[in-house]
């Protein structure tokens, strides 16, 4: 059966470096963030139309795309609704990428928005841009919403918990940025292709980290953030 898969993630988690390698595989058409509402007017019907067009373009090749939880919300969908659409179209294997350190994910998103440097190509001569910033723990702007830092983290965790529940016993490959992608993106890629039943095919790692510095160098109010997280399950995140 032709490979059809969907990757779930929240961004700034190594998903792009994995997806870029998958895009190099000759047996797979990778459509990226297919359900991103910035691509135009968007609702459930538009989501289905984009998926159908992607499948048509892929033809006999495998097909995959990725989505973020807030993209689904913008379309009036949830993971259960999306899985229902996908199951009817032969999607049977799924990928989930997580980043355990949600503080670094949020900081990376904010820094990228400030600098405009979302990705950095290896060998391009460009270097990561460090622009120290203050993180307002009471009003973090993520995914077009302003929310307290702890609430933003709780929302991400709740999204993944809900996703795990609806995925049930479906075949799923779960990767984490810290364990699987940051140490060796090429190994993460090989794990994905093996899981999808694709033949071995070399792929270049063409992207490098954009936020390599310790949080203490990025956040001008690092001590405030650390104190805010002290005594919570997230306290360890300031030490990573």
PyMOL commands that set and color helices and strands:
alter all, ss='L'
color gray80, all
select helices_A, chain A and resi 15-23+37-39+44-58+69-74+79-87+102-115+149-167+177-181+185-196+215-218+222-229+235-239
alter helices_A, ss='H'
color red, helices_A
select strands_A, chain A and resi 4-9+28-33+62-68+93-98+120-121+140-142+145-147+171-176+207-208
alter strands_A, ss='S'
color yellow, strands_A
deselect
rebuild
show_as cartoon
